[in-house]
Amino acid sequence: MTSSIAHAAFLLLAIGCLVGGRPAAAQAPSKSIRIVSFEREGDPFYDPVRLSDGIARVQHYRPFAGAELGIRDAAALGRTVGVTFQLERRSLPPEADLPAEIVRAEADGASAILLDVPTSDISAAAKAVPDGRVPLFNVRDNDDALRRESCGTSLFHVIPSQTALTDALAQFVVRRNWRRVLVLVGPEEADTTLARSFERSAKKFGARIVDTKPFVVGNDPRNREQTNVVLMSNDSDFDVVFIADSARDFGRYVPYRLARPRPVIGTEGLQAAAWNPASERYGAPQVNSRFARTAGRPMSELDWSAWVATKAVAEAVTRASASTGAEIVRALSQGNLAIEMSKGVTGSFRPWDHQLRQPIMLHTANAVVEFAPLEGFLHERTTLDTLGLTENDIRCPSR
């Protein structure tokens, strides 16, 4: 009896091998791709920003939830080629050496690195981590100088550059024929940088800055020329107002207080961003709902950037057969690997600055009004390259 049972079991095993190939226990293990996300403890970027009335109205959230969504999406792609994707989160104390930690993670088998850290950390990592060994993804910093300084490294920028954002707004005002612009700029260094970026974008596309006026927050009567919106806007003939207010404090009082009925853009009114949870096209509602269901909040542009960074790794692995960090770098650097972004077109990384080509959402508080680049702005390669730094802007010695 025992012999008959054993014989039957052997037959079943043989049939299983013929029908389904090797038994499950004998199948080769799948390849694992590990992505490590670095962040800093006590990062001031995530401190609530309290405005002049003492209320915190500006709050950033760490984008790790976006990377988690990307890993779940990557799992389906990975199954087709026998690859699993893993995500690890590492929060470093302020005194930790980020480049050393990244090198250690790469030596331990990490195939890609997400950087949710300050600008100085991103720059140091790009310069210190051996070029070509592992891709580093900038998911939050839009600084133009960072893109110039890090050219020729393994740093890839998913979040748009500041120039790309102001280019999108400049295209919008030119397309609407609102070419005369009044610029209101705040006291912060970031305000000055933003205003200058828009001035360059306006010149690039044919808009004209008719006046630039500084503002301060407060109600001191001695500063009326810099606090009173009516006084600031009654002596210039303009079509639209651009506000550079990184604190988002003064700008909230500008709409409906102008001396003339004019639209407002910049950090108030119509704004430019990589992503907005109000987007209703190209599969964005599904992405937003899936994110909100798991994260418990709307998807920000930082969340979107982390999501796309993990998708870029998955595309390099599954479409370009990359299996190591160095192979992922090569696949993304070629500039032709298509990356789905739920923006109506696929993106790719520019070879000269490793910036992700992408449309920019122009949005109000509760609606996406347009996607830039807008109709009529042409480029010999792709209209997406009308936005952001050009090859002439990036003089990279290693190219």
C-alpha positions as CSV (number, residue, x, y, z in Angstrom):
1,M,0.0,0.0,0.0
2,T,2.8,2.4,0.9
3,S,4.6,1.6,-2.3
4,S,1.5,2.4,-4.3
5,I,1.1,5.8,-2.7
6,A,4.7,6.6,-3.3
7,H,4.4,5.6,-6.9
8,A,1.3,7.8,-7.3
9,A,3.1,10.7,-5.8
10,F,6.0,10.3,-8.2
11,L,3.6,10.3,-11.1
12,L,1.9,13.5,-10.0
13,L,5.3,15.2,-9.6
14,A,6.4,14.1,-13.1
15,I,3.1,15.4,-14.6
16,G,3.6,18.7,-12.8
17,C,7.0,19.0,-14.3
18,L,5.7,18.3,-17.8
19,V,2.8,20.7,-17.5
20,G,4.3,23.6,-15.6
21,G,8.1,23.2,-16.0
22,R,10.2,22.8,-12.9
23,P,8.6,22.4,-9.5
24,A,8.1,25.6,-7.6
25,A,10.9,24.7,-5.2
26,A,13.4,24.3,-8.0
27,Q,12.6,27.6,-9.7
28,A,15.4,30.2,-9.9
29,P,14.8,33.0,-7.4
30,S,13.8,36.4,-8.8
31,K,16.2,39.3,-9.1
32,S,15.8,42.0,-6.4
33,I,16.2,45.7,-7.1
34,R,16.5,47.7,-3.9
35,I,15.8,51.5,-3.7
36,V,16.9,53.4,-0.7
37,S,15.3,56.8,0.2
38,F,17.4,59.1,2.3
39,E,16.0,62.0,4.5
40,R,17.3,64.2,7.3
41,E,15.9,64.3,10.8
42,G,14.8,67.7,11.8
43,D,14.8,69.0,8.2
44,P,13.6,72.6,8.4
45,F,11.9,72.2,5.0
46,Y,9.2,70.3,6.8
47,D,8.7,72.8,9.6
48,P,5.2,74.5,9.5
49,V,5.6,78.0,8.0
50,R,3.8,80.4,10.3
51,L,2.6,83.6,8.6
52,S,2.3,87.1,10.0
53,D,-1.0,86.2,11.7
54,G,0.7,83.3,13.6
55,I,-1.2,80.6,11.7
56,A,0.7,77.9,9.9
57,R,-0.9,77.8,6.4
58,V,2.0,76.2,4.5
59,Q,2.9,72.6,5.3
60,H,5.1,70.2,3.3
61,Y,4.9,66.4,3.7
62,R,7.7,64.0,3.2
63,P,7.2,62.3,-0.2
64,F,8.1,58.7,0.9
65,A,4.4,57.8,0.5
66,G,4.8,58.5,-3.2
67,A,7.7,56.2,-3.5
68,E,5.7,53.5,-1.7
69,L,3.0,53.9,-4.3
70,G,5.6,53.6,-7.1
71,I,6.9,50.4,-5.6
72,R,3.4,48.9,-5.6
73,D,3.0,49.9,-9.3
74,A,6.5,48.5,-10.1
75,A,5.6,45.1,-8.7
76,A,3.3,44.4,-11.7
77,L,6.1,45.3,-14.2
78,G,8.6,43.2,-12.2
79,R,6.6,40.1,-12.3
80,T,6.8,40.1,-16.1
81,V,10.6,39.8,-16.0
82,G,11.1,38.0,-12.7
83,V,12.2,41.0,-10.7
84,T,11.1,42.2,-7.3
85,F,11.4,45.8,-6.1
86,Q,12.2,46.7,-2.5
87,L,12.1,50.2,-0.9
88,E,14.0,51.1,2.2
89,R,13.7,54.4,4.2
90,R,16.8,55.8,6.0
91,S,16.5,58.9,8.2
92,L,19.9,60.4,9.0
93,P,20.7,62.6,12.0
94,P,22.0,66.1,11.1
95,E,25.7,65.2,11.7
96,A,25.6,62.1,9.5
97,D,27.8,62.1,6.3
98,L,25.3,61.6,3.5
99,P,27.8,60.7,0.7
100,A,29.4,58.1,2.9
101,E,26.0,56.6,3.8
102,I,25.1,56.5,0.1
103,V,28.3,54.7,-0.8
104,R,27.7,52.3,2.0
105,A,24.2,51.6,0.8
106,E,25.4,51.0,-2.8
107,A,28.1,48.6,-1.5
108,D,25.3,46.8,0.4
109,G,23.4,46.3,-2.8
110,A,21.2,49.4,-3.3
111,S,20.4,49.9,-7.0
112,A,19.0,53.5,-6.8
113,I,18.9,56.3,-4.3
114,L,16.1,58.8,-3.6
115,L,17.2,62.1,-2.1
116,D,14.7,64.0,0.1
117,V,17.3,66.2,1.6
118,P,18.4,69.9,1.5
119,T,20.2,71.4,-1.5
120,S,23.7,71.3,0.1
121,D,23.2,67.5,0.8
122,I,22.1,66.8,-2.8
123,S,25.1,68.8,-4.2
124,A,27.6,67.0,-1.9
125,A,26.2,63.6,-2.8
126,A,26.3,64.3,-6.5
127,K,30.0,65.4,-6.3
128,A,31.2,62.7,-3.9
129,V,29.4,59.5,-5.0
130,P,31.3,57.8,-7.8
131,D,29.9,58.7,-11.2
132,G,28.0,56.0,-13.0
133,R,27.7,53.6,-10.1
134,V,24.2,54.3,-8.8
135,P,21.4,56.8,-9.9
136,L,20.6,59.6,-7.4
137,F,17.1,61.1,-7.8
138,N,16.4,64.6,-6.7
139,V,12.7,64.6,-5.8
140,R,12.2,68.0,-4.2
141,D,14.7,70.7,-5.1
142,N,14.0,73.0,-8.2
143,D,17.2,75.1,-7.8
144,D,18.7,75.9,-11.3
145,A,22.2,76.2,-9.9
146,L,22.0,72.6,-8.7
147,R,21.4,71.4,-12.2
148,R,24.3,73.4,-13.6
149,E,26.7,72.2,-10.9
150,S,25.8,68.6,-11.0
151,C,25.9,68.0,-14.8
152,G,28.1,65.1,-15.7
153,T,27.1,63.2,-12.5
154,S,24.7,60.4,-11.7
155,L,22.1,62.9,-10.3
156,F,18.7,62.8,-12.0
157,H,16.1,65.6,-11.4
158,V,12.5,64.5,-11.3
159,I,11.1,67.7,-9.8
160,P,11.0,70.5,-12.5
161,S,13.6,73.3,-12.4
162,Q,12.5,76.7,-11.4
163,T,13.2,77.9,-14.9
164,A,10.8,75.3,-16.2
165,L,8.1,76.6,-13.9
166,T,8.5,80.2,-14.8
167,D,8.8,79.3,-18.5
168,A,5.4,77.7,-18.2
169,L,3.8,80.8,-16.8
170,A,5.5,83.0,-19.3
171,Q,4.2,80.9,-22.2
172,F,0.7,81.2,-20.7
173,V,0.7,85.0,-20.5
174,V,2.2,85.3,-24.0
175,R,-0.4,82.9,-25.4
176,R,-3.2,84.9,-23.8
177,N,-1.5,88.1,-25.1
178,W,-1.1,89.4,-21.5
179,R,2.4,90.6,-22.4
180,R,2.8,93.5,-20.0
181,V,3.7,92.2,-16.5
182,L,3.9,94.0,-13.1
183,V,6.2,92.0,-10.8
184,L,5.7,92.2,-7.0
185,V,8.7,90.7,-5.1
186,G,9.2,90.0,-1.5
187,P,12.1,90.5,0.9
188,E,13.4,86.9,0.9
189,E,16.3,85.7,-1.2
190,A,14.1,83.0,-2.6
191,D,11.7,85.8,-3.7
192,T,14.4,87.6,-5.6
193,T,15.6,84.4,-7.3
194,L,12.1,83.6,-8.4
195,A,11.4,87.1,-9.7
196,R,14.7,87.0,-11.7
197,S,13.8,83.6,-13.1
198,F,10.4,84.9,-14.3
199,E,12.1,88.0,-15.9
200,R,14.4,85.7,-17.9
201,S,11.4,83.6,-19.0
202,A,9.4,86.6,-20.0
203,K,12.3,87.9,-22.2
204,K,12.7,84.4,-23.6
205,F,9.1,84.2,-24.8
206,G,8.3,87.8,-25.6
207,A,6.6,89.2,-22.5
208,R,7.7,92.6,-21.0
209,I,8.2,93.5,-17.3
210,V,6.7,97.0,-17.0
211,D,7.7,97.5,-13.4
212,T,9.1,95.6,-10.4
213,K,8.1,96.7,-7.0
214,P,9.2,95.3,-3.6
215,F,6.7,94.5,-0.9
216,V,6.9,93.9,2.9
217,V,4.4,92.2,5.1
218,G,2.8,94.4,7.8
219,N,0.6,97.5,8.3
220,D,3.2,100.1,9.4
221,P,1.9,103.3,7.8
222,R,5.5,104.4,7.1
223,N,5.7,101.5,4.6
224,R,2.5,102.3,2.8
225,E,4.3,102.2,-0.6
226,Q,5.3,98.6,0.1
227,T,2.3,97.3,1.9
228,N,-0.7,98.8,0.1
229,V,-1.7,96.8,-2.9
230,V,-3.7,99.7,-4.4
231,L,-0.8,102.1,-4.2
232,M,1.6,99.6,-5.7
233,S,-0.6,98.9,-8.7
234,N,-2.1,102.3,-9.6
235,D,0.7,103.9,-11.5
236,S,1.6,101.2,-14.1
237,D,-0.3,100.0,-17.1
238,F,-0.1,96.2,-17.0
239,D,-2.0,93.1,-18.1
240,V,-1.1,90.7,-15.4
241,V,0.7,90.6,-12.0
242,F,3.4,88.2,-11.1
243,I,4.0,87.7,-7.4
244,A,7.2,86.3,-6.0
245,D,6.3,85.5,-2.4
246,S,7.9,82.3,-1.1
247,A,6.3,82.7,2.3
248,R,2.9,82.8,0.7
249,D,1.9,85.6,3.1
250,F,1.6,88.9,1.3
251,G,0.4,87.4,-2.0
252,R,-2.9,86.2,-0.5
253,Y,-4.0,89.8,-0.2
254,V,-3.3,90.8,-3.8
255,P,-6.2,89.4,-5.8
256,Y,-9.2,91.7,-5.8
257,R,-7.2,94.5,-4.2
258,L,-5.5,95.7,-7.3
259,A,-6.2,99.2,-8.6
260,R,-7.1,97.6,-11.9
261,P,-9.0,94.3,-12.5
262,R,-6.1,92.1,-13.6
263,P,-5.2,88.3,-13.3
264,V,-2.6,87.2,-10.8
265,I,0.1,84.5,-11.3
266,G,3.2,83.2,-9.6
267,T,3.0,82.1,-6.0
268,E,-0.7,83.2,-5.9
269,G,-3.5,82.9,-8.3
270,L,-2.4,80.8,-11.3
271,Q,0.6,78.7,-10.2
272,A,3.0,76.3,-11.9
273,A,3.8,72.9,-10.5
274,A,4.8,69.4,-11.5
275,W,1.6,68.0,-10.1
276,N,-1.7,69.1,-8.6
277,P,-4.3,66.8,-7.0
278,A,-7.1,68.6,-9.0
279,S,-5.9,67.2,-12.3
280,E,-8.7,65.4,-14.1
281,R,-6.9,64.1,-17.2
282,Y,-4.6,61.4,-18.4
283,G,-5.2,58.9,-15.6
284,A,-4.4,61.5,-12.9
285,P,-7.7,60.9,-11.0
286,Q,-6.9,57.2,-10.6
287,V,-3.3,58.1,-9.4
288,N,-4.6,60.7,-6.9
289,S,-7.3,58.4,-5.5
290,R,-4.9,55.5,-5.0
291,F,-2.5,57.8,-3.3
292,A,-5.1,59.4,-1.1
293,R,-6.5,56.0,-0.1
294,T,-3.1,54.9,1.3
295,A,-1.5,58.1,2.4
296,G,-4.6,59.8,3.8
297,R,-3.9,63.1,2.1
298,P,-3.8,64.6,-1.4
299,M,-0.8,63.9,-3.7
300,S,1.7,66.8,-3.8
301,E,4.3,67.4,-6.5
302,L,6.9,66.0,-4.1
303,D,4.9,62.8,-3.7
304,W,4.5,62.7,-7.5
305,S,8.3,63.1,-8.0
306,A,9.1,60.2,-5.7
307,W,6.4,58.1,-7.4
308,V,7.9,58.8,-10.9
309,A,11.5,58.2,-9.6
310,T,10.6,54.6,-8.6
311,K,8.8,54.2,-12.0
312,A,11.9,55.3,-13.8
313,V,13.9,52.6,-12.1
314,A,11.3,50.0,-12.9
315,E,11.2,51.1,-16.6
316,A,15.0,50.9,-16.8
317,V,15.0,47.4,-15.3
318,T,12.0,46.0,-17.3
319,R,12.4,47.8,-20.6
320,A,16.1,48.3,-20.9
321,S,17.1,45.0,-19.0
322,A,19.1,47.0,-16.5
323,S,20.0,44.9,-13.5
324,T,22.5,47.0,-11.6
325,G,22.8,50.6,-10.5
326,A,25.4,51.4,-13.2
327,E,23.1,49.9,-15.9
328,I,20.2,51.9,-14.6
329,V,22.3,55.1,-14.9
330,R,23.3,54.2,-18.5
331,A,19.7,53.5,-19.5
332,L,18.3,56.7,-18.1
333,S,21.2,58.9,-19.4
334,Q,20.6,58.0,-23.0
335,G,17.6,60.3,-23.0
336,N,15.2,58.0,-24.8
337,L,13.7,55.7,-22.2
338,A,10.0,56.5,-22.0
339,I,8.6,57.0,-18.5
340,E,4.9,57.1,-17.9
341,M,3.9,60.1,-15.7
342,S,0.0,60.4,-16.1
343,K,0.4,63.7,-17.8
344,G,-0.6,62.8,-21.3
345,V,2.9,62.1,-22.7
346,T,5.8,60.0,-21.6
347,G,8.9,61.6,-20.1
348,S,12.6,61.0,-20.5
349,F,15.7,62.4,-18.9
350,R,17.7,65.1,-20.8
351,P,21.2,64.0,-21.5
352,W,22.7,67.5,-20.8
353,D,21.3,68.1,-17.3
354,H,19.5,64.9,-16.4
355,Q,16.3,66.8,-15.9
356,L,13.1,64.9,-16.5
357,R,11.2,66.2,-19.6
358,Q,7.6,66.7,-18.5
359,P,4.6,69.0,-19.0
360,I,4.0,71.6,-16.3
361,M,0.5,71.9,-14.7
362,L,-0.8,75.5,-14.5
363,H,-3.4,75.5,-11.7
364,T,-5.5,77.5,-9.3
365,A,-6.4,76.5,-5.8
366,N,-8.9,73.8,-7.1
367,A,-8.4,73.3,-10.8
368,V,-5.7,72.6,-13.4
369,V,-6.2,75.2,-16.1
370,E,-3.6,74.3,-18.7
371,F,-0.7,72.0,-19.4
372,A,2.5,73.7,-20.6
373,P,4.2,73.6,-23.1
374,L,1.3,75.5,-24.8
375,E,0.4,75.3,-28.5
376,G,2.5,77.5,-30.7
377,F,5.8,77.1,-28.8
378,L,8.0,74.9,-30.9
379,H,11.3,73.1,-30.6
380,E,13.4,71.2,-33.1
381,R,13.5,68.1,-30.8
382,T,10.4,68.1,-28.6
383,T,8.1,70.9,-27.4
384,L,8.9,69.7,-23.8
385,D,12.4,71.2,-24.3
386,T,10.9,74.7,-24.6
387,L,10.6,74.5,-20.8
388,G,13.6,74.7,-18.5
389,L,17.4,75.0,-19.0
390,T,18.7,74.4,-22.5
391,E,22.0,72.8,-23.7
392,N,23.4,76.3,-24.0
393,D,22.6,77.0,-20.3
394,I,24.5,73.9,-19.2
395,R,28.2,74.1,-20.0
396,C,29.3,70.7,-18.6
397,P,33.1,70.0,-18.9
398,S,32.5,66.3,-18.9
399,R,30.3,66.3,-22.0
